[in-house]
Amino acid sequence: MTKWEYVTVPLLVHATKQILDTWGEDGWELVQVVPGPNNPEQLVAYLKREKG
């Protein structure tokens, strides 16, 4: 059975692509982007990668 690990990452609007590219290079896959819990204008990315 595949096991996963997860991370949440705050996204800066002016650097979203750079942030996601950096995490992607480390093997993280974007699952979802949602508004932050305390500030709906702050986005939070949920990422996953296979545990290994």
Secondary structure, DSSP 8 states (H G I E B T S, - for coil): ---EEEEEEEE-GGGHHHHHHHHHHTT-EEEEEEE-SS-TTSEEEEEEEE--
